Amino acid sequence: MNEVTAQIEKAAELLGPNLYVQAAFIALVFVIVGKIAEWILSRMIGRVARRSSTELDDKLVELSHKPIFISFVLLGLGMATRRIGLPGAAEFATIGALKTIAILVWYNFFRQFTNLAVQVVRDRRTSKLVQTGMLQLLQNVVKVAMFALFVYFIFLAWRIDLTAWIASAGIIGLALSFAARDTLSNLFAGVSIVADAPYKTGDFIIIESGERGIVTHIGLRSTRLMTRDDVEITIPNGVIGNAKIINEAGGPSQKHRIRTAVGAAYGSDIDKVIATLEQVAADNEEVCEHPAPRVRFRRFGDSSLDFELLCWINRPIDRGRLMHELNCSVYKAFAASDIQIPFPQRDLHVRSMPAASAP
């Protein structure tokens, strides 16, 4: 690149001793070079990108047009400025302004590219980054890192000494770390939750303290649950990170098993009881066929023969409603089949009666 710029400067000298004419020639050459680079990018590289199966590279080429062209233009203006030989302060301000514009252009390019990449990954709902919520965390980290680099290069462009700024930032960071211990605790717990992924957005979970609901958002500071009462609960990650979590949507599938316990009177036909309970499960369309429902004779109770109907449903959130429906169906089916559901009772045996008192 240095040899190319040197050749352009030599060619500019052939136009005569007028520095402004030479500067205009240098700027014009870099505008033409920028247009050529933009044409090569759109025609050759763009043609190759269009053959791929993804749209990411196509949009990347589209985003690159403006930054590449502007970069050549700014480079030409910078060389033209040096060629003119402005006074020290004026040249420093002009070059600093051109560098700032270039940094802004490329910062905007990388910001748009990051948003584009995130959108492509988000469209793939099967991606683990989307399921665990890690994508949002990575996006925020990249944004912070890009902004920090943007500020760093701006300081370099204007030759600002960063030593004092870094020392001040360290002192301020130490003070903030003591003042915001709870916030930092929630932040690190949020990173741990996202990395360990005990649950993801859309899972139905139960917290050790008793809260239960669907995870609607996993943030760096807190996790949000939507309860069955349509009430949103916000739990700090520092609390939920140290609590026992039951993820009813975890495991190989999101199916959930429910249990319906019922007692039959002693003397009942147990085969008939089992067949009746199996028919109740088969008649409910929301009970899964695979795994198949099953009935278990659990114990000889004090007043009844205790049975349990076990069946699977597609979503844990439907457990309460389907338990209600199955209980109603079991009661009606037992009544129709003349199967008694006993209530607790005790037999009292009197061995002797007290003697009647004389009148």
TAPEWO-V605183 format. One record per residue. N is the residue number from 1. RES is the residue in one letter. PSI is psi as a letter, one per 30 degrees, with the letter a starting at -180 (NA if undefined). OMEGA is omega in degrees with one decimal (NA if undefined). Layout:
# TAPEWO-V605183
N/RES/PSI/OMEGA
N/RES/PSI/OMEGA
This chain:
# TAPEWO-V605183
1/M/e/178.8
2/N/e/179.0
3/E/e/179.4
4/V/e/-180.0
5/T/e/177.9
6/A/e/178.0
7/Q/e/178.5
8/I/e/178.8
9/E/e/177.1
10/K/e/178.0
11/A/e/178.9
12/A/e/180.0
13/E/f/179.8
14/L/f/-179.0
15/L/f/179.2
16/G/l/-175.5
17/P/f/-178.0
18/N/j/-176.6
19/L/e/-179.5
20/Y/e/176.2
21/V/e/177.4
22/Q/e/179.7
23/A/e/178.5
24/A/e/178.0
25/F/e/-179.7
26/I/e/179.7
27/A/e/-179.9
28/L/e/179.2
29/V/e/-178.5
30/F/f/173.2
31/V/e/178.7
32/I/e/178.4
33/V/e/177.8
34/G/e/177.5
35/K/e/178.2
36/I/e/178.8
37/A/e/178.2
38/E/e/177.9
39/W/e/178.5
40/I/e/-179.1
41/L/e/-175.9
42/S/e/-175.5
43/R/e/-173.3
44/M/e/-178.4
45/I/e/178.7
46/G/e/178.3
47/R/e/177.9
48/V/e/-178.5
49/A/e/-179.0
50/R/f/179.3
51/R/f/-178.1
52/S/l/-176.4
53/S/f/-178.8
54/T/l/178.8
55/E/f/-175.6
56/L/e/-178.7
57/D/e/176.8
58/D/e/-179.6
59/K/f/176.8
60/L/e/177.1
61/V/e/179.2
62/E/e/179.5
63/L/f/-174.1
64/S/f/-175.6
65/H/e/-173.7
66/K/e/-179.6
67/P/e/-178.2
68/I/e/-179.7
69/F/e/-179.3
70/I/e/179.1
71/S/e/177.1
72/F/e/179.2
73/V/e/-179.9
74/L/e/176.5
75/L/e/177.3
76/G/e/178.4
77/L/e/177.5
78/G/e/177.8
79/M/e/178.9
80/A/e/178.8
81/T/e/178.3
82/R/e/-179.4
83/R/e/-179.7
84/I/e/179.8
85/G/h/178.1
86/L/l/173.5
87/P/l/-172.3
88/G/e/-177.4
89/A/e/-179.0
90/A/e/179.3
91/E/e/179.0
92/F/e/-179.6
93/A/e/-178.8
94/T/e/179.9
95/I/e/178.0
96/G/e/179.0
97/A/e/178.8
98/L/e/177.8
99/K/e/179.5
100/T/e/178.0
101/I/e/179.1
102/A/e/179.4
103/I/e/177.8
104/L/e/-178.9
105/V/e/-177.3
106/W/e/174.2
107/Y/e/177.7
108/N/e/177.9
109/F/e/-178.2
110/F/e/176.2
111/R/e/178.0
112/Q/e/178.7
113/F/e/177.5
114/T/e/178.5
115/N/e/178.9
116/L/e/179.7
117/A/e/178.7
118/V/e/179.9
119/Q/e/178.4
120/V/e/179.4
121/V/e/-179.8
122/R/e/178.1
123/D/f/175.4
124/R/i/-173.0
125/R/f/178.6
126/T/f/-178.6
127/S/k/-179.8
128/K/e/178.2
129/L/e/179.8
130/V/e/-175.7
131/Q/e/-177.0
132/T/f/-176.7
133/G/g/179.9
134/M/f/-176.5
135/L/e/-179.2
136/Q/e/178.9
137/L/e/179.9
138/L/e/178.7
139/Q/e/179.3
140/N/e/179.2
141/V/e/179.6
142/V/e/178.9
143/K/e/179.6
144/V/e/-179.9
145/A/e/179.2
146/M/e/179.5
147/F/e/177.7
148/A/e/177.5
149/L/e/177.8
150/F/e/178.7
151/V/e/-179.6
152/Y/e/-179.0
153/F/e/175.1
154/I/e/178.5
155/F/e/178.7
156/L/e/-179.4
157/A/e/-179.3
158/W/g/174.8
159/R/h/177.9
160/I/k/-179.7
161/D/k/-175.4
162/L/f/-174.8
163/T/e/-179.0
164/A/e/179.5
165/W/e/-179.8
166/I/e/178.5
167/A/e/178.7
168/S/e/179.4
169/A/e/178.2
170/G/e/178.9
171/I/e/179.6
172/I/e/178.7
173/G/e/178.1
174/L/e/179.3
175/A/e/-179.6
176/L/e/-179.2
177/S/e/176.4
178/F/e/-176.8
179/A/f/-175.3
180/A/h/-178.9
181/R/e/-179.4
182/D/e/179.2
183/T/e/178.6
184/L/e/176.9
185/S/e/177.4
186/N/e/-179.6
187/L/e/-179.7
188/F/e/176.0
189/A/e/177.3
190/G/e/176.6
191/V/e/178.9
192/S/e/180.0
193/I/e/-179.2
194/V/e/-178.4
195/A/e/-177.7
196/D/f/176.3
197/A/h/173.4
198/P/f/176.1
199/Y/l/178.1
200/K/l/179.7
201/T/k/-178.8
202/G/f/178.8
203/D/l/176.4
204/F/j/-173.8
205/I/l/176.1
206/I/k/179.9
207/I/l/-177.8
208/E/e/-179.6
209/S/f/174.4
210/G/f/178.5
211/E/k/179.1
212/R/k/178.8
213/G/a/-179.4
214/I/k/176.9
215/V/j/-179.7
216/T/f/-178.0
217/H/k/174.1
218/I/j/-178.9
219/G/l/178.8
220/L/f/-177.7
221/R/e/-173.4
222/S/l/174.3
223/T/k/-177.7
224/R/k/177.7
225/L/k/172.3
226/M/j/-175.9
227/T/l/178.3
228/R/f/176.3
229/D/g/-177.3
230/D/h/175.7
231/V/k/-179.3
232/E/k/178.4
233/I/k/176.4
234/T/j/-177.0
235/I/k/177.1
236/P/k/-178.5
237/N/f/176.9
238/G/e/177.8
239/V/e/-175.0
240/I/f/179.7
241/G/f/-180.0
242/N/g/-177.4
243/A/l/173.8
244/K/k/-176.3
245/I/k/173.8
246/I/j/180.0
247/N/j/-177.0
248/E/f/176.7
249/A/g/178.8
250/G/a/-179.2
251/G/a/-177.0
252/P/f/177.6
253/S/l/-179.6
254/Q/g/-179.8
255/K/k/-175.7
256/H/k/-179.3
257/R/k/176.8
258/I/l/-176.3
259/R/k/176.7
260/T/j/-178.5
261/A/k/179.5
262/V/k/178.3
263/G/k/175.4
264/A/k/-176.7
265/A/k/174.2
266/Y/k/-176.9
267/G/f/178.3
268/S/l/175.5
269/D/j/-173.8
270/I/e/177.0
271/D/e/178.5
272/K/e/177.9
273/V/e/-179.2
274/I/e/-179.8
275/A/e/179.7
276/T/e/179.2
277/L/e/177.9
278/E/e/179.2
279/Q/e/176.5
280/V/e/178.7
281/A/e/-178.9
282/A/f/-177.9
283/D/f/179.9
284/N/j/-175.2
285/E/f/-177.1
286/E/f/173.9
287/V/k/-176.0
288/C/k/175.2
289/E/f/179.7
290/H/j/-5.5
291/P/l/-175.7
292/A/k/175.1
293/P/l/179.2
294/R/l/179.8
295/V/k/179.5
296/R/k/173.5
297/F/j/-168.3
298/R/e/-172.7
299/R/l/170.4
300/F/j/-177.2
301/G/l/179.5
302/D/e/-176.6
303/S/f/-173.9
304/S/l/168.4
305/L/j/-170.6
306/D/k/177.5
307/F/l/178.3
308/E/k/175.8
309/L/k/179.4
310/L/k/179.2
311/C/l/-175.7
312/W/k/174.6
313/I/l/-173.1
314/N/e/-175.0
315/R/k/178.6
316/P/f/-177.0
317/I/f/-179.2
318/D/g/-173.2
319/R/e/-176.9
320/G/e/-178.2
321/R/e/-178.0
322/L/e/173.8
323/M/e/177.1
324/H/e/-178.0
325/E/e/-179.0
326/L/e/177.8
327/N/e/177.7
328/C/e/-178.8
329/S/e/179.3
330/V/e/-179.5
331/Y/e/-179.8
332/K/e/-179.3
333/A/e/177.7
334/F/e/178.9
335/A/e/-179.9
336/A/e/-179.0
337/S/g/178.7
338/D/h/175.3
339/I/k/-176.7
340/Q/k/170.8
341/I/j/-172.2
342/P/l/172.2
343/F/l/-178.6
344/P/k/179.5
345/Q/l/179.6
346/R/k/174.6
347/D/k/-179.2
348/L/j/179.5
349/H/k/-179.9
350/V/j/-177.6
351/R/e/-177.9
352/S/l/177.8
353/M/k/179.3
354/P/k/-180.0
355/A/k/-179.2
356/A/k/179.5
357/S/k/-179.9
358/A/k/178.4
359/P/NA/NA
